[in-house]
Amino acid sequence: MILKNGFLINPRTNTSEPADIRINNGIIEEIGTNLSDDQEEVLDLTGLTVAPGLIDTHVHFRDPGFTYKETLHTGSLAAAKGGFTSVICMANTSPAVDCVETLSDILTRAKEENIHIYQAAAVSEGLKGLNLNDMEALAQAGACGFTDDGIPLMNAALCYEAMERAAALDLPISLHEEDKSFITNNGINEGIISEALGISASPSVAEDVLVARDCMLALHTKANTVIQHISSGNSVALVRNAKELGANIHAEATPHHFTLTEDAILQYGTLAKMNPPLRTEKDRQAIIQGLQDGSIDLIATDHAPHSQEEKSRPLTEAPSGITGLETALGLGITSLVKPGHLTLIQLLEKMTANPAALYHLPGGSIETGAPADFVIFNPDEEWIVDSFASKSSNSPFKGMSLYGKIHYTICDGKIVYSCE
C-alpha cells in the first residue's frame, strides 16, 4: 500500500510536512514526496493528516470476568475507531492478572485482534495490597508494566518495594491515588455540587496525600512511576516538583478531566461519575497548565465501559467510569488544540511518542522501518458523537460536536477502521 498526499505529523522527529508513505509487509518502507505507485494499492489522503497510531496506556477491556461490559474484541473495535493502534489493559479483571497463567491467556487471545493489545500485571496478589506478585515472572511472560489500578497501594513499604522491583525490571509502575479513608462516596468531588446534592463525596486531599507520598518514593527508588488519571491541581504541582527534584515521575491526564468539571454531574448524572472525580475549574486549568509545561506527559483515556443498567442506578450506587477511546482525539483537539493550549504536534506527542518511549513499545513514530501504524484524520472537520463500537456507551459526550474526524486507522499496514 502507498499513502499519497497526506500531511505527516510525527512528534518523535518533530516533523510536520506533506509526504507519501510506502508500506510493505506491515512496515514503513519509504517516506518521501511523489513516490511512484506502480501496482500498489493507493490511499489518497488529500486534505488529511497522518500521525502515528495513538497509544493508550490505560484501558479496561473487562476481559476476563466482566465481558458483558466489554471484551478484547469489542474493545479493539472501539480503539480502532478512536485512532488507537496500541492499548495497555489494566489488571483489575476477574481473575486479576496476578499470575502468568491469566496473563498468558489474555496475551494469546489478544493476538487474534486487529490492534496491538498489551497487558499490565497486578502489583499485589489478588489486588489486595498485602503481598507482591512474582513481578519477575510476569515481566518474563510479557507484562509491559505493573498496576493495581482501581485500588490504591496503601502500604508505603510495599509500594516502595514494588517500585524497586519495577525499576530493576525497567518497567513502569502505575498508581491509582485515592486514600479511601477520606472518601464517603467515590466518583463525585467533595465541593459545591456535592453539597447541593446533599452527598458526602471524595475530596481532592484523598488524591494529594498519596501523590505526595509516591512522588517521594519515586524519587528514592528511581522507578518510572506513573500517577494515573490525575485530577487535582495540587497533585499536578507535586508531580512538577518531583520532576524538578529528579524523580522519574510521569502523569496521565484523561480527556474528561481536561474537558469537564464537577458541574457535569448536574447535567449528565452518573455518566459524569468517575474515579477520581471531575473537580473544579481551577483544577481543570491546572491540568491544562501541566500538559503545557510537560508536568503531565501522557494523555490516557481510562476507558471504563459499564452497562446501561449499572449506570441507571442512583448516583451514589452507580459504578464510576466512562468509555473514552472513541472520543479521546476529538476531545484533545476540541478542548486543547482549538483553544490554543497545545499545538497539534504537542497533543499527539502525549498520545504517541511519550507512551511508546515509557513502555518500550515499537510504535509511536513514523519512520522507515517502524510499524505501519497510523491514525488519519482531519483536525478541522467536525463530527457528532452518535454511536459507539464499544460494547458500552456510557459517555457524557454523546451528541456532542467535536473536531478531528478520523477517516482511517491503519495497524500493521492494514486498514482496521474506515469512516466510509
Secondary structure, 3 states (H helix, E strand, C coil): CEEEEEEEEEHHHCEEEEEEEEEECCEEEEEECCCCCCCCCEEECCCCEEEECEEEEEECCCCCCCCCCCCHHHHHHHHHHCCEEEEEECCCCCCCCCCHHHHHHHHHHHCCCCCEEEECECCEHHHCCCCECCHHHHHHCCCCCEECCCCCCCCHHHHHHHHHHHHHHCCCEEECCCCHHHCCCCCCECCHHHHHHCCCCECCHHHHHHHHHHHHHHHHHCCCEEECCCCCHHHHHHHHHHHHHCCCEEEEECHHHHHCCCCHHHHHHHHHCCCCCCCCHHHHHHHHHHHHHCCCCEECCCECCCCHHHHCCCCCCCCCCCCCCCCHHHHHHHHHHCCCCCCHHHHHHHHCHHHHHHCCCCCCCCCCCCECCEEEEEEEEEEECCCCCCCCCCCCCCCCEEEEEEEEEEECCEEEEECC
